[in-house]
Amino acid sequence: MVLLAVGAAALLLSIGFDLRGFGGGLAQGTGIGAMLVGTYLWGFGNGARRTHRRQWLPSRGPAE
C-alpha cells in the first residue's frame, strides 16, 4: 500500500511540476513502476493470507 502511495505521489509531482526530458520520463516511469509493483505485492499478500481456505479452481472442477 505504501508503494502505491509513493508511486502516485511521484507521478503526480512529475506531472504537476511539468518535468520534461529524460528526468521527467524517469520520474513518471518510476512512479508508474512503483504503483505496479505495489499493486502486485498487495494482491500477492491478499492471496497469501487466504491460503488456509479451500477455494474452487476452474481447472480442478468436474469434466464437462
mmCIF file of the N, C-alpha and C atoms, coordinates in Angstrom:
data_MODEL
# 
_entry.id   MODEL 
# 
loop_
_atom_site.group_PDB 
_atom_site.id 
_atom_site.type_symbol 
_atom_site.label_atom_id 
_atom_site.label_alt_id 
_atom_site.label_comp_id 
_atom_site.label_asym_id 
_atom_site.label_entity_id 
_atom_site.label_seq_id 
_atom_site.pdbx_PDB_ins_code 
_atom_site.Cartn_x 
_atom_site.Cartn_y 
_atom_site.Cartn_z 
_atom_site.occupancy 
_atom_site.B_iso_or_equiv 
_atom_site.pdbx_formal_charge 
_atom_site.auth_seq_id 
_atom_site.auth_comp_id 
_atom_site.auth_asym_id 
_atom_site.auth_atom_id 
_atom_site.pdbx_PDB_model_num 
ATOM 1   N N  . MET A 1 1  ? 0.824   -1.185  0.000   1.00 0.00 ? 1  MET A N  1 
ATOM 2   C CA . MET A 1 1  ? 0.000   0.000   0.000   1.00 0.00 ? 1  MET A CA 1 
ATOM 3   C C  . MET A 1 1  ? 0.875   1.259   0.000   1.00 0.00 ? 1  MET A C  1 
ATOM 4   N N  . VAL A 1 2  ? 2.012   1.160   0.660   1.00 0.00 ? 2  VAL A N  1 
ATOM 5   C CA . VAL A 1 2  ? 2.914   2.309   0.719   1.00 0.00 ? 2  VAL A CA 1 
ATOM 6   C C  . VAL A 1 2  ? 3.484   2.601   -0.672  1.00 0.00 ? 2  VAL A C  1 
ATOM 7   N N  . LEU A 1 3  ? 3.836   1.542   -1.402  1.00 0.00 ? 3  LEU A N  1 
ATOM 8   C CA . LEU A 1 3  ? 4.378   1.753   -2.748  1.00 0.00 ? 3  LEU A CA 1 
ATOM 9   C C  . LEU A 1 3  ? 3.355   2.404   -3.670  1.00 0.00 ? 3  LEU A C  1 
ATOM 10  N N  . LEU A 1 4  ? 2.081   2.074   -3.487  1.00 0.00 ? 4  LEU A N  1 
ATOM 11  C CA . LEU A 1 4  ? 1.048   2.705   -4.302  1.00 0.00 ? 4  LEU A CA 1 
ATOM 12  C C  . LEU A 1 4  ? 1.006   4.212   -4.040  1.00 0.00 ? 4  LEU A C  1 
ATOM 13  N N  . ALA A 1 5  ? 1.053   4.576   -2.774  1.00 0.00 ? 5  ALA A N  1 
ATOM 14  C CA . ALA A 1 5  ? 1.012   5.997   -2.427  1.00 0.00 ? 5  ALA A CA 1 
ATOM 15  C C  . ALA A 1 5  ? 2.267   6.727   -2.899  1.00 0.00 ? 5  ALA A C  1 
ATOM 16  N N  . VAL A 1 6  ? 3.424   6.110   -2.719  1.00 0.00 ? 6  VAL A N  1 
ATOM 17  C CA . VAL A 1 6  ? 4.679   6.734   -3.157  1.00 0.00 ? 6  VAL A CA 1 
ATOM 18  C C  . VAL A 1 6  ? 4.706   6.869   -4.679  1.00 0.00 ? 6  VAL A C  1 
ATOM 19  N N  . GLY A 1 7  ? 4.275   5.837   -5.369  1.00 0.00 ? 7  GLY A N  1 
ATOM 20  C CA . GLY A 1 7  ? 4.243   5.886   -6.830  1.00 0.00 ? 7  GLY A CA 1 
ATOM 21  C C  . GLY A 1 7  ? 3.280   6.926   -7.349  1.00 0.00 ? 7  GLY A C  1 
ATOM 22  N N  . ALA A 1 8  ? 2.097   7.006   -6.733  1.00 0.00 ? 8  ALA A N  1 
ATOM 23  C CA . ALA A 1 8  ? 1.119   8.013   -7.153  1.00 0.00 ? 8  ALA A CA 1 
ATOM 24  C C  . ALA A 1 8  ? 1.646   9.415   -6.880  1.00 0.00 ? 8  ALA A C  1 
ATOM 25  N N  . ALA A 1 9  ? 2.295   9.601   -5.740  1.00 0.00 ? 9  ALA A N  1 
ATOM 26  C CA . ALA A 1 9  ? 2.857   10.917  -5.415  1.00 0.00 ? 9  ALA A CA 1 
ATOM 27  C C  . ALA A 1 9  ? 3.950   11.302  -6.408  1.00 0.00 ? 9  ALA A C  1 
ATOM 28  N N  . ALA A 1 10 ? 4.829   10.366  -6.734  1.00 0.00 ? 10 ALA A N  1 
ATOM 29  C CA . ALA A 1 10 ? 5.905   10.656  -7.697  1.00 0.00 ? 10 ALA A CA 1 
ATOM 30  C C  . ALA A 1 10 ? 5.331   11.000  -9.062  1.00 0.00 ? 10 ALA A C  1 
ATOM 31  N N  . LEU A 1 11 ? 4.320   10.250  -9.480  1.00 0.00 ? 11 LEU A N  1 
ATOM 32  C CA . LEU A 1 11 ? 3.710   10.515  -10.783 1.00 0.00 ? 11 LEU A CA 1 
ATOM 33  C C  . LEU A 1 11 ? 3.019   11.874  -10.799 1.00 0.00 ? 11 LEU A C  1 
ATOM 34  N N  . LEU A 1 12 ? 2.235   12.166  -9.772  1.00 0.00 ? 12 LEU A N  1 
ATOM 35  C CA . LEU A 1 12 ? 1.522   13.438  -9.735  1.00 0.00 ? 12 LEU A CA 1 
ATOM 36  C C  . LEU A 1 12 ? 2.472   14.631  -9.610  1.00 0.00 ? 12 LEU A C  1 
ATOM 37  N N  . LEU A 1 13 ? 3.535   14.470  -8.835  1.00 0.00 ? 13 LEU A N  1 
ATOM 38  C CA . LEU A 1 13 ? 4.508   15.560  -8.722  1.00 0.00 ? 13 LEU A CA 1 
ATOM 39  C C  . LEU A 1 13 ? 5.238   15.803  -10.035 1.00 0.00 ? 13 LEU A C  1 
ATOM 40  N N  . SER A 1 14 ? 5.590   14.722  -10.729 1.00 0.00 ? 14 SER A N  1 
ATOM 41  C CA . SER A 1 14 ? 6.292   14.902  -12.002 1.00 0.00 ? 14 SER A CA 1 
ATOM 42  C C  . SER A 1 14 ? 5.381   15.534  -13.048 1.00 0.00 ? 14 SER A C  1 
ATOM 43  N N  . ILE A 1 15 ? 4.102   15.221  -12.999 1.00 0.00 ? 15 ILE A N  1 
ATOM 44  C CA . ILE A 1 15 ? 3.161   15.855  -13.930 1.00 0.00 ? 15 ILE A CA 1 
ATOM 45  C C  . ILE A 1 15 ? 2.886   17.294  -13.493 1.00 0.00 ? 15 ILE A C  1 
ATOM 46  N N  . GLY A 1 16 ? 2.693   17.492  -12.189 1.00 0.00 ? 16 GLY A N  1 
ATOM 47  C CA . GLY A 1 16 ? 2.382   18.823  -11.675 1.00 0.00 ? 16 GLY A CA 1 
ATOM 48  C C  . GLY A 1 16 ? 3.496   19.827  -11.884 1.00 0.00 ? 16 GLY A C  1 
ATOM 49  N N  . PHE A 1 17 ? 4.741   19.396  -11.712 1.00 0.00 ? 17 PHE A N  1 
ATOM 50  C CA . PHE A 1 17 ? 5.874   20.294  -11.921 1.00 0.00 ? 17 PHE A CA 1 
ATOM 51  C C  . PHE A 1 17 ? 6.278   20.364  -13.383 1.00 0.00 ? 17 PHE A C  1 
ATOM 52  N N  . ASP A 1 18 ? 5.551   19.652  -14.243 1.00 0.00 ? 18 ASP A N  1 
ATOM 53  C CA . ASP A 1 18 ? 5.777   19.666  -15.690 1.00 0.00 ? 18 ASP A CA 1 
ATOM 54  C C  . ASP A 1 18 ? 7.231   19.331  -16.029 1.00 0.00 ? 18 ASP A C  1 
ATOM 55  N N  . LEU A 1 19 ? 7.710   18.243  -15.428 1.00 0.00 ? 19 LEU A N  1 
ATOM 56  C CA . LEU A 1 19 ? 9.078   17.801  -15.717 1.00 0.00 ? 19 LEU A CA 1 
ATOM 57  C C  . LEU A 1 19 ? 9.146   17.276  -17.141 1.00 0.00 ? 19 LEU A C  1 
ATOM 58  N N  . ARG A 1 20 ? 10.187  17.642  -17.829 1.00 0.00 ? 20 ARG A N  1 
ATOM 59  C CA . ARG A 1 20 ? 10.332  17.245  -19.234 1.00 0.00 ? 20 ARG A CA 1 
ATOM 60  C C  . ARG A 1 20 ? 11.663  16.517  -19.437 1.00 0.00 ? 20 ARG A C  1 
ATOM 61  N N  . GLY A 1 21 ? 11.787  15.944  -20.580 1.00 0.00 ? 21 GLY A N  1 
ATOM 62  C CA . GLY A 1 21 ? 13.031  15.291  -20.959 1.00 0.00 ? 21 GLY A CA 1 
ATOM 63  C C  . GLY A 1 21 ? 13.245  13.976  -20.234 1.00 0.00 ? 21 GLY A C  1 
ATOM 64  N N  . PHE A 1 22 ? 14.502  13.586  -20.156 1.00 0.00 ? 22 PHE A N  1 
ATOM 65  C CA . PHE A 1 22 ? 14.855  12.303  -19.567 1.00 0.00 ? 22 PHE A CA 1 
ATOM 66  C C  . PHE A 1 22 ? 14.461  12.234  -18.094 1.00 0.00 ? 22 PHE A C  1 
ATOM 67  N N  . GLY A 1 23 ? 14.711  13.296  -17.343 1.00 0.00 ? 23 GLY A N  1 
ATOM 68  C CA . GLY A 1 23 ? 14.381  13.313  -15.916 1.00 0.00 ? 23 GLY A CA 1 
ATOM 69  C C  . GLY A 1 23 ? 12.890  13.186  -15.669 1.00 0.00 ? 23 GLY A C  1 
ATOM 70  N N  . GLY A 1 24 ? 12.091  13.870  -16.472 1.00 0.00 ? 24 GLY A N  1 
ATOM 71  C CA . GLY A 1 24 ? 10.635  13.774  -16.328 1.00 0.00 ? 24 GLY A CA 1 
ATOM 72  C C  . GLY A 1 24 ? 10.119  12.387  -16.657 1.00 0.00 ? 24 GLY A C  1 
ATOM 73  N N  . GLY A 1 25 ? 10.655  11.825  -17.722 1.00 0.00 ? 25 GLY A N  1 
ATOM 74  C CA . GLY A 1 25 ? 10.258  10.464  -18.088 1.00 0.00 ? 25 GLY A CA 1 
ATOM 75  C C  . GLY A 1 25 ? 10.689  9.449   -17.042 1.00 0.00 ? 25 GLY A C  1 
ATOM 76  N N  . LEU A 1 26 ? 11.865  9.671   -16.480 1.00 0.00 ? 26 LEU A N  1 
ATOM 77  C CA . LEU A 1 26 ? 12.346  8.784   -15.430 1.00 0.00 ? 26 LEU A CA 1 
ATOM 78  C C  . LEU A 1 26 ? 11.456  8.880   -14.189 1.00 0.00 ? 26 LEU A C  1 
ATOM 79  N N  . ALA A 1 27 ? 11.074  10.091  -13.822 1.00 0.00 ? 27 ALA A N  1 
ATOM 80  C CA . ALA A 1 27 ? 10.205  10.278  -12.652 1.00 0.00 ? 27 ALA A CA 1 
ATOM 81  C C  . ALA A 1 27 ? 8.838   9.649   -12.880 1.00 0.00 ? 27 ALA A C  1 
ATOM 82  N N  . GLN A 1 28 ? 8.276   9.836   -14.064 1.00 0.00 ? 28 GLN A N  1 
ATOM 83  C CA . GLN A 1 28 ? 6.970   9.243   -14.361 1.00 0.00 ? 28 GLN A CA 1 
ATOM 84  C C  . GLN A 1 28 ? 7.058   7.730   -14.425 1.00 0.00 ? 28 GLN A C  1 
ATOM 85  N N  . GLY A 1 29 ? 8.098   7.216   -15.037 1.00 0.00 ? 29 GLY A N  1 
ATOM 86  C CA . GLY A 1 29 ? 8.268   5.768   -15.111 1.00 0.00 ? 29 GLY A CA 1 
ATOM 87  C C  . GLY A 1 29 ? 8.484   5.143   -13.743 1.00 0.00 ? 29 GLY A C  1 
ATOM 88  N N  . THR A 1 30 ? 9.224   5.842   -12.889 1.00 0.00 ? 30 THR A N  1 
ATOM 89  C CA . THR A 1 30 ? 9.435   5.352   -11.530 1.00 0.00 ? 30 THR A CA 1 
ATOM 90  C C  . THR A 1 30 ? 8.114   5.323   -10.762 1.00 0.00 ? 30 THR A C  1 
ATOM 91  N N  . GLY A 1 31 ? 7.309   6.365   -10.927 1.00 0.00 ? 31 GLY A N  1 
ATOM 92  C CA . GLY A 1 31 ? 6.004   6.405   -10.259 1.00 0.00 ? 31 GLY A CA 1 
ATOM 93  C C  . GLY A 1 31 ? 5.089   5.294   -10.722 1.00 0.00 ? 31 GLY A C  1 
ATOM 94  N N  . ILE A 1 32 ? 5.019   5.090   -12.023 1.00 0.00 ? 32 ILE A N  1 
ATOM 95  C CA . ILE A 1 32 ? 4.161   4.033   -12.567 1.00 0.00 ? 32 ILE A CA 1 
ATOM 96  C C  . ILE A 1 32 ? 4.685   2.664   -12.160 1.00 0.00 ? 32 ILE A C  1 
ATOM 97  N N  . GLY A 1 33 ? 6.000   2.477   -12.222 1.00 0.00 ? 33 GLY A N  1 
ATOM 98  C CA . GLY A 1 33 ? 6.584   1.200   -11.816 1.00 0.00 ? 33 GLY A CA 1 
ATOM 99  C C  . GLY A 1 33 ? 6.342   0.888   -10.355 1.00 0.00 ? 33 GLY A C  1 
ATOM 100 N N  . ALA A 1 34 ? 6.465   1.891   -9.498  1.00 0.00 ? 34 ALA A N  1 
ATOM 101 C CA . ALA A 1 34 ? 6.212   1.683   -8.065  1.00 0.00 ? 34 ALA A CA 1 
ATOM 102 C C  . ALA A 1 34 ? 4.756   1.310   -7.823  1.00 0.00 ? 34 ALA A C  1 
ATOM 103 N N  . MET A 1 35 ? 3.839   1.932   -8.562  1.00 0.00 ? 35 MET A N  1 
ATOM 104 C CA . MET A 1 35 ? 2.428   1.588   -8.398  1.00 0.00 ? 35 MET A CA 1 
ATOM 105 C C  . MET A 1 35 ? 2.153   0.166   -8.873  1.00 0.00 ? 35 MET A C  1 
ATOM 106 N N  . LEU A 1 36 ? 2.781   -0.256  -9.965  1.00 0.00 ? 36 LEU A N  1 
ATOM 107 C CA . LEU A 1 36 ? 2.585   -1.618  -10.461 1.00 0.00 ? 36 LEU A CA 1 
ATOM 108 C C  . LEU A 1 36 ? 3.136   -2.650  -9.485  1.00 0.00 ? 36 LEU A C  1 
ATOM 109 N N  . VAL A 1 37 ? 4.330   -2.415  -8.973  1.00 0.00 ? 37 VAL A N  1 
ATOM 110 C CA . VAL A 1 37 ? 4.921   -3.341  -8.005  1.00 0.00 ? 37 VAL A CA 1 
ATOM 111 C C  . VAL A 1 37 ? 4.087   -3.369  -6.723  1.00 0.00 ? 37 VAL A C  1 
ATOM 112 N N  . GLY A 1 38 ? 3.626   -2.205  -6.267  1.00 0.00 ? 38 GLY A N  1 
ATOM 113 C CA . GLY A 1 38 ? 2.793   -2.146  -5.078  1.00 0.00 ? 38 GLY A CA 1 
ATOM 114 C C  . GLY A 1 38 ? 1.482   -2.899  -5.251  1.00 0.00 ? 38 GLY A C  1 
ATOM 115 N N  . THR A 1 39 ? 0.873   -2.770  -6.428  1.00 0.00 ? 39 THR A N  1 
ATOM 116 C CA . THR A 1 39 ? -0.368  -3.490  -6.709  1.00 0.00 ? 39 THR A CA 1 
ATOM 117 C C  . THR A 1 39 ? -0.128  -4.991  -6.729  1.00 0.00 ? 39 THR A C  1 
ATOM 118 N N  . TYR A 1 40 ? 0.960   -5.421  -7.344  1.00 0.00 ? 40 TYR A N  1 
ATOM 119 C CA . TYR A 1 40 ? 1.285   -6.845  -7.380  1.00 0.00 ? 40 TYR A CA 1 
ATOM 120 C C  . TYR A 1 40 ? 1.504   -7.393  -5.971  1.00 0.00 ? 40 TYR A C  1 
ATOM 121 N N  . LEU A 1 41 ? 2.294   -6.691  -5.170  1.00 0.00 ? 41 LEU A N  1 
ATOM 122 C CA . LEU A 1 41 ? 2.576   -7.169  -3.815  1.00 0.00 ? 41 LEU A CA 1 
ATOM 123 C C  . LEU A 1 41 ? 1.327   -7.152  -2.940  1.00 0.00 ? 41 LEU A C  1 
ATOM 124 N N  . TRP A 1 42 ? 0.439   -6.189  -3.148  1.00 0.00 ? 42 TRP A N  1 
ATOM 125 C CA . TRP A 1 42 ? -0.813  -6.138  -2.403  1.00 0.00 ? 42 TRP A CA 1 
ATOM 126 C C  . TRP A 1 42 ? -1.662  -7.363  -2.742  1.00 0.00 ? 42 TRP A C  1 
ATOM 127 N N  . GLY A 1 43 ? -1.780  -7.679  -4.027  1.00 0.00 ? 43 GLY A N  1 
ATOM 128 C CA . GLY A 1 43 ? -2.536  -8.863  -4.445  1.00 0.00 ? 43 GLY A CA 1 
ATOM 129 C C  . GLY A 1 43 ? -1.890  -10.149 -3.959  1.00 0.00 ? 43 GLY A C  1 
ATOM 130 N N  . PHE A 1 44 ? -0.573  -10.205 -4.012  1.00 0.00 ? 44 PHE A N  1 
ATOM 131 C CA . PHE A 1 44 ? 0.133   -11.390 -3.524  1.00 0.00 ? 44 PHE A CA 1 
ATOM 132 C C  . PHE A 1 44 ? -0.100  -11.578 -2.030  1.00 0.00 ? 44 PHE A C  1 
ATOM 133 N N  . GLY A 1 45 ? -0.063  -10.474 -1.267  1.00 0.00 ? 45 GLY A N  1 
ATOM 134 C CA . GLY A 1 45 ? -0.314  -10.548 0.169   1.00 0.00 ? 45 GLY A CA 1 
ATOM 135 C C  . GLY A 1 45 ? -1.725  -10.996 0.478   1.00 0.00 ? 45 GLY A C  1 
ATOM 136 N N  . ASN A 1 46 ? -2.696  -10.518 -0.291  1.00 0.00 ? 46 ASN A N  1 
ATOM 137 C CA . ASN A 1 46 ? -4.076  -10.954 -0.084  1.00 0.00 ? 46 ASN A CA 1 
ATOM 138 C C  . ASN A 1 46 ? -4.222  -12.437 -0.383  1.00 0.00 ? 46 ASN A C  1 
ATOM 139 N N  . GLY A 1 47 ? -3.584  -12.903 -1.438  1.00 0.00 ? 47 GLY A N  1 
ATOM 140 C CA . GLY A 1 47 ? -3.661  -14.324 -1.774  1.00 0.00 ? 47 GLY A CA 1 
ATOM 141 C C  . GLY A 1 47 ? -2.956  -15.191 -0.750  1.00 0.00 ? 47 GLY A C  1 
ATOM 142 N N  . ALA A 1 48 ? -1.842  -14.720 -0.223  1.00 0.00 ? 48 ALA A N  1 
ATOM 143 C CA . ALA A 1 48 ? -1.095  -15.495 0.771   1.00 0.00 ? 48 ALA A CA 1 
ATOM 144 C C  . ALA A 1 48 ? -1.872  -15.607 2.076   1.00 0.00 ? 48 ALA A C  1 
ATOM 145 N N  . ARG A 1 49 ? -2.630  -14.576 2.423   1.00 0.00 ? 49 ARG A N  1 
ATOM 146 C CA . ARG A 1 49 ? -3.421  -14.637 3.657   1.00 0.00 ? 49 ARG A CA 1 
ATOM 147 C C  . ARG A 1 49 ? -4.599  -15.577 3.526   1.00 0.00 ? 49 ARG A C  1 
ATOM 148 N N  . ARG A 1 50 ? -5.071  -15.811 2.336   1.00 0.00 ? 50 ARG A N  1 
ATOM 149 C CA . ARG A 1 50 ? -6.278  -16.613 2.131   1.00 0.00 ? 50 ARG A CA 1 
ATOM 150 C C  . ARG A 1 50 ? -5.989  -18.060 1.784   1.00 0.00 ? 50 ARG A C  1 
ATOM 151 N N  . THR A 1 51 ? -4.779  -18.529 1.944   1.00 0.00 ? 51 THR A N  1 
ATOM 152 C CA . THR A 1 51 ? -4.445  -19.895 1.534   1.00 0.00 ? 51 THR A CA 1 
ATOM 153 C C  . THR A 1 51 ? -5.029  -20.943 2.468   1.00 0.00 ? 51 THR A C  1 
ATOM 154 N N  . HIS A 1 52 ? -5.409  -20.585 3.678   1.00 0.00 ? 52 HIS A N  1 
ATOM 155 C CA . HIS A 1 52 ? -5.944  -21.572 4.610   1.00 0.00 ? 52 HIS A CA 1 
ATOM 156 C C  . HIS A 1 52 ? -7.346  -22.016 4.221   1.00 0.00 ? 52 HIS A C  1 
ATOM 157 N N  . ARG A 1 53 ? -8.039  -21.273 3.369   1.00 0.00 ? 53 ARG A N  1 
ATOM 158 C CA . ARG A 1 53 ? -9.376  -21.652 2.916   1.00 0.00 ? 53 ARG A CA 1 
ATOM 159 C C  . ARG A 1 53 ? -9.274  -22.475 1.638   1.00 0.00 ? 53 ARG A C  1 
ATOM 160 N N  . ARG A 1 54 ? -10.120 -23.448 1.522   1.00 0.00 ? 54 ARG A N  1 
ATOM 161 C CA . ARG A 1 54 ? -10.185 -24.203 0.268   1.00 0.00 ? 54 ARG A CA 1 
ATOM 162 C C  . ARG A 1 54 ? -10.991 -23.397 -0.729  1.00 0.00 ? 54 ARG A C  1 
ATOM 163 N N  . GLN A 1 55 ? -10.433 -23.229 -1.892  1.00 0.00 ? 55 GLN A N  1 
ATOM 164 C CA . GLN A 1 55 ? -11.131 -22.464 -2.916  1.00 0.00 ? 55 GLN A CA 1 
ATOM 165 C C  . GLN A 1 55 ? -11.290 -23.312 -4.161  1.00 0.00 ? 55 GLN A C  1 
ATOM 166 N N  . TRP A 1 56 ? -12.369 -23.066 -4.856  1.00 0.00 ? 56 TRP A N  1 
ATOM 167 C CA . TRP A 1 56 ? -12.644 -23.791 -6.070  1.00 0.00 ? 56 TRP A CA 1 
ATOM 168 C C  . TRP A 1 56 ? -11.766 -23.237 -7.186  1.00 0.00 ? 56 TRP A C  1 
ATOM 169 N N  . LEU A 1 57 ? -11.136 -24.122 -7.913  1.00 0.00 ? 57 LEU A N  1 
ATOM 170 C CA . LEU A 1 57 ? -10.324 -23.719 -9.056  1.00 0.00 ? 57 LEU A CA 1 
ATOM 171 C C  . LEU A 1 57 ? -10.977 -24.256 -10.322 1.00 0.00 ? 57 LEU A C  1 
ATOM 172 N N  . PRO A 1 58 ? -11.130 -23.447 -11.352 1.00 0.00 ? 58 PRO A N  1 
ATOM 173 C CA . PRO A 1 58 ? -11.798 -23.908 -12.577 1.00 0.00 ? 58 PRO A CA 1 
ATOM 174 C C  . PRO A 1 58 ? -11.124 -25.130 -13.183 1.00 0.00 ? 58 PRO A C  1 
ATOM 175 N N  . SER A 1 59 ? -9.823  -25.229 -13.086 1.00 0.00 ? 59 SER A N  1 
ATOM 176 C CA . SER A 1 59 ? -9.128  -26.347 -13.720 1.00 0.00 ? 59 SER A CA 1 
ATOM 177 C C  . SER A 1 59 ? -9.320  -27.658 -12.950 1.00 0.00 ? 59 SER A C  1 
ATOM 178 N N  . ARG A 1 60 ? -9.810  -27.595 -11.726 1.00 0.00 ? 60 ARG A N  1 
ATOM 179 C CA . ARG A 1 60 ? -9.995  -28.808 -10.931 1.00 0.00 ? 60 ARG A CA 1 
ATOM 180 C C  . ARG A 1 60 ? -11.460 -29.201 -10.773 1.00 0.00 ? 60 ARG A C  1 
ATOM 181 N N  . GLY A 1 61 ? -12.312 -28.568 -11.524 1.00 0.00 ? 61 GLY A N  1 
ATOM 182 C CA . GLY A 1 61 ? -13.746 -28.875 -11.450 1.00 0.00 ? 61 GLY A CA 1 
ATOM 183 C C  . GLY A 1 61 ? -14.054 -30.157 -12.212 1.00 0.00 ? 61 GLY A C  1 
ATOM 184 N N  . PRO A 1 62 ? -15.296 -30.577 -12.171 1.00 0.00 ? 62 PRO A N  1 
ATOM 185 C CA . PRO A 1 62 ? -15.670 -31.794 -12.912 1.00 0.00 ? 62 PRO A CA 1 
ATOM 186 C C  . PRO A 1 62 ? -15.589 -31.557 -14.422 1.00 0.00 ? 62 PRO A C  1 
ATOM 187 N N  . ALA A 1 63 ? -15.247 -32.592 -15.141 1.00 0.00 ? 63 ALA A N  1 
ATOM 188 C CA . ALA A 1 63 ? -15.140 -32.502 -16.594 1.00 0.00 ? 63 ALA A CA 1 
ATOM 189 C C  . ALA A 1 63 ? -16.529 -32.317 -17.193 1.00 0.00 ? 63 ALA A C  1 
ATOM 190 N N  . GLU A 1 64 ? -16.602 -31.491 -18.203 1.00 0.00 ? 64 GLU A N  1 
ATOM 191 C CA . GLU A 1 64 ? -17.902 -31.245 -18.825 1.00 0.00 ? 64 GLU A CA 1 
ATOM 192 C C  . GLU A 1 64 ? -18.097 -32.095 -20.039 1.00 0.00 ? 64 GLU A C  1 
# 
